[in-house]
Amino acid sequence: MRDFLILTKALYKANYGMDLKSKQGRKGIIAMVVLVVCLLPTFALIFNMFLEGFRLHSFDLMIMEMGFACLCFLMLWTALFVFPSVFYFSNDLEHLLVLPISGKTIVASKFVIVYISLMLVACIGMLPILVAYIMAGNASISSILFYIPQIFLIGLPTTLIVCIFWMILMRLLPFFKNKDRFNMITGVLSIGLAIVIGLASSQLGYNFEDPVLLIQTMANDPEGIMRIVQIFFNVSFAARSIVESSMVDFLITVLILAICMAVFLFLADKLYLSSARDARTSVSSKKKKVSYRKQGSVWINYAKVELLRLTRTPAYMANCVLSSLVMPIMFIAMMVVTPIKEDLRPVLETVDIPSLINLPLVLLIAGAAIGFFAGSLNGISATAFSREGKNLDFVKYVPLDFTKQVLIKESIGTLFSLLTCVLMLISVHIVVPYPLWYDLFFVLGAFITSVLVNAIAIFVDGLHPKTDWEDETHAIKNNMNVILEFVISWAILAIVVVPFFMFNLSAYWEVYSIAMLILLTILSVLFVLVTPKIILKHLMRSSS
């Protein structure tokens, strides 16, 4: 126990150190505050949704079970990809394996660190559900007392099962022990899971889009809906312990957790050390070198090297490129299978849509909105200088004008942002028929905001690049520049959108939209022109 507590404390300080006396600690606290502020709209959305359900006073148990099941699924999704990176491919592993401590001690300490990060997912859902349950007038003192421990316990069995799954898989299949190969496989797997989720959510959303139909279905066939809940075997007991204030059900949830923990620690002691010793980190140093002999201009060569490094490095490919494709592919899958398109599309085909609305302007606005989303999704530009690592000084001496280097880095980020936008456009065409040439307005709107967001990302990363990393994954993971760029970009979006609703300018929406698009275009040009000069000045000053 003493070894476990000491190791857990050390890992906690290394991962979540928030010492106000250190610069890194202050950055961590600021990032946490910013993250909480950004999540407030999500809290409000979940609160309103569950408040309406609990006010029915008829399906409290079922609603609680569905909410807990959704949270467990989100924690499962997160743990599925986080666990191997932390337990098998972390930089501290080579130091931990030589210590005179058991494998289960290392695994247990690392599990605590991972679960602390997963608690953010739990709090996002559990706290609004609790407040909604109380505001609806359904909660008693005993139910609240049973609820509070579940905030910390609800996702534990699911997370332990994920850890057990990976320990067995890594022990039996050495194929997964290569970090680059693992990143590529999980990147492709995430796209496959996104398609499955898109298909399932599309069918579920169509069946339950009418609240009356949803209530009737819950009343007539509760077993059908509860099949989803039964996947997470502790959820029903946890929800029943709260709604019915049942001590027996609460003790059953504790027993389930104890059994999962015992199996987890047993397998950790038997399987972990041998698999962890064989796990290999990135082998990017063995990559094929790019030859510049008899090639085109320096500008083209530099762009080619940037693009190839992004797509050939598995960590960058999985975390930057493939991650940006998950959402649009999920939307396409949803649109392909949704039954509503069979009813809606034939009706829309009989309507001359361009004659009813200002379609070019609508598509411009839609493209601009999607561009904000896509530009801040991939993290390519927000880590452009961070990916240089300790070779950052190279950008100051390469025989290519620094402004062109920045433009190339930004162009690659913009290219993948536009790819995300175009994929989103496919899902629109599946349902809404209109002439393809109108898509040029959508692409134009997406281009304006994608350039702006990527220019902001380059600006942020150029001023504060994360260069102290040992492998490519750490250049991307936990990079605060991605969060900061996201906050700045969406703050600009809020400044543009909020006045429209605050002053009720719907009667002048066309004039207002054109004015805001012009403003965004001017901002994009200013960032593109000013960013290289500011970054170069900063880099030269920091190296002197």
Secondary structure, 3 states (H helix, E strand, C coil): CHHHHHHHHHHHHHHHCCCCCCHHHHHHHHHHHHHHHHHHHHHHHHHHHHHHHHCCCCCHHHHHHHHHHHHHHHHHHHHHHHHHHHHHCCCCHHHHCCCCCCHHHHHHHHHHHHHHHHHHHHHHHHHHHHHHHHHCCCCCHHHHHHHHHHHHHCCHHHHHHHHHHHHHHHHHCHHHHEHHHHHHHHHHHHHHHHHHHHHHHHHHHHHCCCHHHHHHHHHHCHHHHHHHHHCCCCHHHHHHHHHCCCHHHHHHHHHHHHHHHHHHHHHHHHHHHHHHHHCECCCHHHCCCCCCCCCCCHHHHHHHHHHHHHHHCHHHHHHHHHHHHHHHHHHHHHHHHCCHHHHHHHHHHCCCHHHHCCHHHHHHHHHHHHHHHHHCCCCCHHHCCHHHHHHCCHHHHCCCCHHHHHHHHHHHHHHHHHHHHHHHHHHHHHHCCCCHHHHHHHHHHHHHHHHHHHHHHHHHHHHCCCCCCCCHHHHHCCCHHHHHHHHHHHHHHHHHHHHHHHCCCHHHHHHHHHHHHHHHHHHHHHHHHHHHHHHHHHHHHHHC
